[in-house]
Each structure stands twice: as structure tokens, then as C-alpha cells.
């Protein structure tokens, strides 16, 4: 499978085993393999396909 982990730009793991990411303006909607949703505000700054990592600059 091709799950990824989502991290903040300071290295904090936000969610692992992510299978779906939907962008709605500044909202990033994540869904993991157990269909658990998580919505964060920020912007994706890097996607590392080799390491299955997605890096988000999170807004407070």
C-alpha cells in the first residue's frame, strides 16, 4: 500500500497511514486507513514520495 505520514514543518507527526488528502483553500482534510478524518489549517510545503512524507506549514 502507499500510505504516507503527515508532519508539521517543525517535525511533529500530525497523522500516519494517510490515504487521502483533500485541499479546500487553507484547510487540509486528511483521511487514514481506518477512515479517521482530521482537518488542519495550513499549506503543504513538501511532498517526499520516496519517504512517504508530507510536510505542512500549520497555521494556528
C-alpha positions as CSV (number, residue, x, y, z in Angstrom):
1,X,0.0,0.0,0.0
2,X,1.0,3.6,-0.4
3,X,0.2,5.3,2.9
4,X,2.0,8.4,3.9
5,X,2.7,10.3,7.1
6,X,1.9,14.0,7.5
7,X,4.3,16.1,9.5
8,X,4.4,19.8,10.5
9,X,7.5,21.7,9.3
10,X,8.9,21.5,12.8
11,X,9.0,17.7,12.6
12,X,5.9,16.9,14.7
13,X,3.9,13.9,13.3
14,X,0.3,15.0,12.6
15,X,-1.1,11.8,11.2
16,X,0.2,8.5,9.9
17,X,-1.2,6.0,7.4
18,X,-2.8,8.7,5.4
19,X,-4.6,7.5,2.2
20,X,-6.4,10.7,1.2
21,X,-5.7,14.4,1.2
22,X,-8.1,17.0,0.0
23,X,-7.3,20.7,-0.1
24,X,-10.0,23.3,0.4
25,X,-8.4,26.7,0.4
26,X,-6.3,26.7,3.6
27,X,-8.0,23.6,5.0
28,X,-6.3,20.3,4.5
29,X,-8.6,17.3,5.1
30,X,-6.8,14.0,5.8
31,X,-8.2,10.5,6.0
32,X,-6.3,7.5,7.3
33,X,-6.6,3.8,6.5
34,X,-9.2,3.4,9.3
35,X,-11.3,6.2,7.8
36,X,-10.5,8.5,10.7
37,X,-10.7,12.1,9.4
38,X,-8.5,15.1,10.5
39,X,-8.8,18.6,9.3
40,X,-5.9,21.1,9.7
41,X,-5.3,24.6,8.6
42,X,-2.1,25.4,6.7
43,X,-0.3,24.7,3.4
44,X,1.6,21.8,2.1
45,X,5.2,22.8,1.6
46,X,6.9,19.5,0.6
47,X,5.9,16.0,-0.6
48,X,8.6,13.4,-0.3
49,X,7.4,10.4,-2.4
50,X,10.5,8.4,-1.6
51,X,10.0,8.5,2.2
52,X,6.1,8.8,2.0
53,X,6.2,12.1,3.9
54,X,4.1,15.2,3.5
55,X,5.2,18.4,5.3
56,X,2.7,21.0,6.2
57,X,3.2,24.6,7.4
58,X,0.5,24.6,10.1
59,X,-1.4,27.8,10.9
60,X,-2.6,28.4,14.5
